Amino acid sequence: MVNGQLVEYIPSVSLRDFDFVSTWTTRVPPLHIDLLKRICDKAVTFVDRVSDFDILNLDVRLDNCYLTSERQNSVVLIDLTLCRLRLSDETNEVCRGAKQSEDESGRYC
C-alpha cells in the first residue's frame, strides 16, 4: 500500500494510457494533427508553468500527465512527490543547470 492524499478526483486519462504519440496515425479515425499538437503544447506549457515557480520536477513522464474533458480538454499534472523547491542557498546558475539537465518539458512529445 502506498500512502498518498487525494486532493480532487478528476475524470481523465493519462497520456500514456491515451497512447496518442505512437498510435495517432493508426487510429480509426486518426487523430487530427492539430489536436495532437494542442495536447502536446498544453502539456509542455503546464510543465513550464510549474517550473516558473522554482520547482524542479524529477518525475515528468506521460504517466503523470492527464488529459481531462471536464476542464476544456486541459492537461493536469499529478504525482509531484519527486519535486523539489529551489534550495535557499542555490545560485541562479546551479538552479538553471539542474533544470536544464532534467529537461522537464523535453520529456513530452
Biotite code that builds the C-alpha atoms (Angstrom):
import biotite.structure as struc

atoms = struc.array([
    struc.Atom([0.000, 0.000, 0.000], chain_id="A", res_id=1, res_name="MET", atom_name="CA", element="C"),
    struc.Atom([1.262, 3.476, -0.887], chain_id="A", res_id=2, res_name="VAL", atom_name="CA", element="C"),
    struc.Atom([0.286, 6.410, 1.289], chain_id="A", res_id=3, res_name="ASN", atom_name="CA", element="C"),
    struc.Atom([-0.971, 9.471, -0.505], chain_id="A", res_id=4, res_name="GLY", atom_name="CA", element="C"),
    struc.Atom([-3.511, 12.209, -0.491], chain_id="A", res_id=5, res_name="GLN", atom_name="CA", element="C"),
    struc.Atom([-6.328, 12.642, -2.982], chain_id="A", res_id=6, res_name="LEU", atom_name="CA", element="C"),
    struc.Atom([-6.903, 16.348, -3.379], chain_id="A", res_id=7, res_name="VAL", atom_name="CA", element="C"),
    struc.Atom([-9.523, 16.157, -6.119], chain_id="A", res_id=8, res_name="GLU", atom_name="CA", element="C"),
    struc.Atom([-10.897, 13.434, -8.343], chain_id="A", res_id=9, res_name="TYR", atom_name="CA", element="C"),
    struc.Atom([-10.755, 14.468, -11.988], chain_id="A", res_id=10, res_name="ILE", atom_name="CA", element="C"),
    struc.Atom([-12.206, 12.090, -14.600], chain_id="A", res_id=11, res_name="PRO", atom_name="CA", element="C"),
    struc.Atom([-9.366, 11.790, -17.075], chain_id="A", res_id=12, res_name="SER", atom_name="CA", element="C"),
    struc.Atom([-6.960, 9.536, -18.933], chain_id="A", res_id=13, res_name="VAL", atom_name="CA", element="C"),
    struc.Atom([-3.177, 9.579, -18.681], chain_id="A", res_id=14, res_name="SER", atom_name="CA", element="C"),
    struc.Atom([-1.279, 10.494, -21.798], chain_id="A", res_id=15, res_name="LEU", atom_name="CA", element="C"),
    struc.Atom([0.399, 7.073, -21.524], chain_id="A", res_id=16, res_name="ARG", atom_name="CA", element="C"),
    struc.Atom([-3.000, 5.298, -21.491], chain_id="A", res_id=17, res_name="ASP", atom_name="CA", element="C"),
    struc.Atom([-4.243, 7.543, -24.258], chain_id="A", res_id=18, res_name="PHE", atom_name="CA", element="C"),
    struc.Atom([-1.104, 6.475, -26.131], chain_id="A", res_id=19, res_name="ASP", atom_name="CA", element="C"),
    struc.Atom([-1.582, 9.219, -28.660], chain_id="A", res_id=20, res_name="PHE", atom_name="CA", element="C"),
    struc.Atom([2.057, 9.552, -29.666], chain_id="A", res_id=21, res_name="VAL", atom_name="CA", element="C"),
    struc.Atom([2.534, 6.069, -31.097], chain_id="A", res_id=22, res_name="SER", atom_name="CA", element="C"),
    struc.Atom([-0.996, 5.468, -32.407], chain_id="A", res_id=23, res_name="THR", atom_name="CA", element="C"),
    struc.Atom([-2.262, 8.809, -33.660], chain_id="A", res_id=24, res_name="TRP", atom_name="CA", element="C"),
    struc.Atom([-1.962, 7.870, -37.338], chain_id="A", res_id=25, res_name="THR", atom_name="CA", element="C"),
    struc.Atom([-3.288, 4.303, -36.991], chain_id="A", res_id=26, res_name="THR", atom_name="CA", element="C"),
    struc.Atom([-6.478, 5.163, -35.097], chain_id="A", res_id=27, res_name="ARG", atom_name="CA", element="C"),
    struc.Atom([-9.788, 4.911, -36.894], chain_id="A", res_id=28, res_name="VAL", atom_name="CA", element="C"),
    struc.Atom([-10.487, 7.712, -37.441], chain_id="A", res_id=29, res_name="PRO", atom_name="CA", element="C"),
    struc.Atom([-6.935, 9.029, -36.992], chain_id="A", res_id=30, res_name="PRO", atom_name="CA", element="C"),
    struc.Atom([-6.358, 11.869, -34.575], chain_id="A", res_id=31, res_name="LEU", atom_name="CA", element="C"),
    struc.Atom([-6.047, 15.165, -36.351], chain_id="A", res_id=32, res_name="HIS", atom_name="CA", element="C"),
    struc.Atom([-2.517, 16.592, -36.195], chain_id="A", res_id=33, res_name="ILE", atom_name="CA", element="C"),
    struc.Atom([-3.877, 19.863, -34.793], chain_id="A", res_id=34, res_name="ASP", atom_name="CA", element="C"),
    struc.Atom([-5.401, 18.000, -31.828], chain_id="A", res_id=35, res_name="LEU", atom_name="CA", element="C"),
    struc.Atom([-2.132, 16.187, -31.198], chain_id="A", res_id=36, res_name="LEU", atom_name="CA", element="C"),
    struc.Atom([-0.235, 19.484, -31.347], chain_id="A", res_id=37, res_name="LYS", atom_name="CA", element="C"),
    struc.Atom([-2.672, 21.192, -28.935], chain_id="A", res_id=38, res_name="ARG", atom_name="CA", element="C"),
    struc.Atom([-2.356, 18.360, -26.410], chain_id="A", res_id=39, res_name="ILE", atom_name="CA", element="C"),
    struc.Atom([1.451, 18.417, -26.603], chain_id="A", res_id=40, res_name="CYS", atom_name="CA", element="C"),
    struc.Atom([1.538, 22.201, -26.344], chain_id="A", res_id=41, res_name="ASP", atom_name="CA", element="C"),
    struc.Atom([-0.747, 22.130, -23.292], chain_id="A", res_id=42, res_name="LYS", atom_name="CA", element="C"),
    struc.Atom([1.418, 19.522, -21.572], chain_id="A", res_id=43, res_name="ALA", atom_name="CA", element="C"),
    struc.Atom([4.660, 21.395, -22.216], chain_id="A", res_id=44, res_name="VAL", atom_name="CA", element="C"),
    struc.Atom([3.105, 24.748, -21.237], chain_id="A", res_id=45, res_name="THR", atom_name="CA", element="C"),
    struc.Atom([1.815, 23.287, -17.991], chain_id="A", res_id=46, res_name="PHE", atom_name="CA", element="C"),
    struc.Atom([5.172, 21.754, -17.056], chain_id="A", res_id=47, res_name="VAL", atom_name="CA", element="C"),
    struc.Atom([6.930, 25.027, -17.920], chain_id="A", res_id=48, res_name="ASP", atom_name="CA", element="C"),
    struc.Atom([4.427, 26.997, -15.810], chain_id="A", res_id=49, res_name="ARG", atom_name="CA", element="C"),
    struc.Atom([5.083, 24.813, -12.767], chain_id="A", res_id=50, res_name="VAL", atom_name="CA", element="C"),
    struc.Atom([8.797, 25.272, -13.388], chain_id="A", res_id=51, res_name="SER", atom_name="CA", element="C"),
    struc.Atom([8.360, 29.070, -13.288], chain_id="A", res_id=52, res_name="ASP", atom_name="CA", element="C"),
    struc.Atom([7.767, 28.772, -9.544], chain_id="A", res_id=53, res_name="PHE", atom_name="CA", element="C"),
    struc.Atom([11.310, 27.432, -8.976], chain_id="A", res_id=54, res_name="ASP", atom_name="CA", element="C"),
    struc.Atom([10.048, 23.873, -8.739], chain_id="A", res_id=55, res_name="ILE", atom_name="CA", element="C"),
    struc.Atom([12.178, 21.091, -10.188], chain_id="A", res_id=56, res_name="LEU", atom_name="CA", element="C"),
    struc.Atom([10.080, 18.055, -11.133], chain_id="A", res_id=57, res_name="ASN", atom_name="CA", element="C"),
    struc.Atom([12.216, 14.928, -11.260], chain_id="A", res_id=58, res_name="LEU", atom_name="CA", element="C"),
    struc.Atom([9.373, 12.691, -12.431], chain_id="A", res_id=59, res_name="ASP", atom_name="CA", element="C"),
    struc.Atom([7.926, 14.268, -15.568], chain_id="A", res_id=60, res_name="VAL", atom_name="CA", element="C"),
    struc.Atom([6.502, 11.484, -17.716], chain_id="A", res_id=61, res_name="ARG", atom_name="CA", element="C"),
    struc.Atom([3.377, 10.592, -19.671], chain_id="A", res_id=62, res_name="LEU", atom_name="CA", element="C"),
    struc.Atom([2.040, 8.529, -16.745], chain_id="A", res_id=63, res_name="ASP", atom_name="CA", element="C"),
    struc.Atom([1.857, 11.659, -14.576], chain_id="A", res_id=64, res_name="ASN", atom_name="CA", element="C"),
    struc.Atom([0.133, 13.835, -17.131], chain_id="A", res_id=65, res_name="CYS", atom_name="CA", element="C"),
    struc.Atom([-3.618, 13.501, -17.584], chain_id="A", res_id=66, res_name="TYR", atom_name="CA", element="C"),
    struc.Atom([-5.990, 14.804, -20.200], chain_id="A", res_id=67, res_name="LEU", atom_name="CA", element="C"),
    struc.Atom([-9.418, 15.765, -18.906], chain_id="A", res_id=68, res_name="THR", atom_name="CA", element="C"),
    struc.Atom([-12.538, 16.762, -20.784], chain_id="A", res_id=69, res_name="SER", atom_name="CA", element="C"),
    struc.Atom([-14.119, 18.346, -17.706], chain_id="A", res_id=70, res_name="GLU", atom_name="CA", element="C"),
    struc.Atom([-11.757, 21.290, -17.914], chain_id="A", res_id=71, res_name="ARG", atom_name="CA", element="C"),
    struc.Atom([-11.953, 22.029, -21.617], chain_id="A", res_id=72, res_name="GLN", atom_name="CA", element="C"),
    struc.Atom([-9.507, 19.269, -22.590], chain_id="A", res_id=73, res_name="ASN", atom_name="CA", element="C"),
    struc.Atom([-6.884, 20.566, -20.225], chain_id="A", res_id=74, res_name="SER", atom_name="CA", element="C"),
    struc.Atom([-3.777, 18.807, -19.028], chain_id="A", res_id=75, res_name="VAL", atom_name="CA", element="C"),
    struc.Atom([-3.371, 18.024, -15.341], chain_id="A", res_id=76, res_name="VAL", atom_name="CA", element="C"),
    struc.Atom([-0.090, 17.046, -13.696], chain_id="A", res_id=77, res_name="LEU", atom_name="CA", element="C"),
    struc.Atom([-0.193, 14.515, -10.854], chain_id="A", res_id=78, res_name="ILE", atom_name="CA", element="C"),
    struc.Atom([2.304, 12.758, -8.573], chain_id="A", res_id=79, res_name="ASP", atom_name="CA", element="C"),
    struc.Atom([4.505, 15.624, -7.505], chain_id="A", res_id=80, res_name="LEU", atom_name="CA", element="C"),
    struc.Atom([6.327, 13.557, -4.871], chain_id="A", res_id=81, res_name="THR", atom_name="CA", element="C"),
    struc.Atom([9.618, 13.819, -6.747], chain_id="A", res_id=82, res_name="LEU", atom_name="CA", element="C"),
    struc.Atom([9.514, 17.601, -6.986], chain_id="A", res_id=83, res_name="CYS", atom_name="CA", element="C"),
    struc.Atom([11.737, 19.903, -5.078], chain_id="A", res_id=84, res_name="ARG", atom_name="CA", element="C"),
    struc.Atom([11.774, 23.625, -4.470], chain_id="A", res_id=85, res_name="LEU", atom_name="CA", element="C"),
    struc.Atom([14.809, 25.694, -5.246], chain_id="A", res_id=86, res_name="ARG", atom_name="CA", element="C"),
    struc.Atom([17.208, 25.443, -2.332], chain_id="A", res_id=87, res_name="LEU", atom_name="CA", element="C"),
    struc.Atom([17.696, 28.609, -0.304], chain_id="A", res_id=88, res_name="SER", atom_name="CA", element="C"),
    struc.Atom([21.460, 28.638, -0.970], chain_id="A", res_id=89, res_name="ASP", atom_name="CA", element="C"),
    struc.Atom([21.188, 27.550, -4.613], chain_id="A", res_id=90, res_name="GLU", atom_name="CA", element="C"),
    struc.Atom([22.552, 30.114, -7.063], chain_id="A", res_id=91, res_name="THR", atom_name="CA", element="C"),
    struc.Atom([20.722, 31.005, -10.257], chain_id="A", res_id=92, res_name="ASN", atom_name="CA", element="C"),
    struc.Atom([23.393, 29.191, -12.245], chain_id="A", res_id=93, res_name="GLU", atom_name="CA", element="C"),
    struc.Atom([23.127, 25.963, -10.230], chain_id="A", res_id=94, res_name="VAL", atom_name="CA", element="C"),
    struc.Atom([19.319, 26.063, -10.311], chain_id="A", res_id=95, res_name="CYS", atom_name="CA", element="C"),
    struc.Atom([19.299, 26.682, -14.077], chain_id="A", res_id=96, res_name="ARG", atom_name="CA", element="C"),
    struc.Atom([21.800, 23.843, -14.587], chain_id="A", res_id=97, res_name="GLY", atom_name="CA", element="C"),
    struc.Atom([19.646, 21.422, -12.582], chain_id="A", res_id=98, res_name="ALA", atom_name="CA", element="C"),
    struc.Atom([16.579, 22.347, -14.604], chain_id="A", res_id=99, res_name="LYS", atom_name="CA", element="C"),
    struc.Atom([18.419, 22.038, -17.914], chain_id="A", res_id=100, res_name="GLN", atom_name="CA", element="C"),
    struc.Atom([19.878, 18.641, -17.026], chain_id="A", res_id=101, res_name="SER", atom_name="CA", element="C"),
    struc.Atom([16.412, 17.398, -16.024], chain_id="A", res_id=102, res_name="GLU", atom_name="CA", element="C"),
    struc.Atom([14.756, 18.834, -19.178], chain_id="A", res_id=103, res_name="ASP", atom_name="CA", element="C"),
    struc.Atom([11.280, 18.681, -17.668], chain_id="A", res_id=104, res_name="GLU", atom_name="CA", element="C"),
    struc.Atom([9.313, 19.815, -20.697], chain_id="A", res_id=105, res_name="SER", atom_name="CA", element="C"),
    struc.Atom([11.528, 17.935, -23.151], chain_id="A", res_id=106, res_name="GLY", atom_name="CA", element="C"),
    struc.Atom([10.145, 14.649, -21.874], chain_id="A", res_id=107, res_name="ARG", atom_name="CA", element="C"),
    struc.Atom([6.799, 15.296, -23.543], chain_id="A", res_id=108, res_name="TYR", atom_name="CA", element="C"),
    struc.Atom([6.012, 14.769, -27.208], chain_id="A", res_id=109, res_name="CYS", atom_name="CA", element="C"),
])
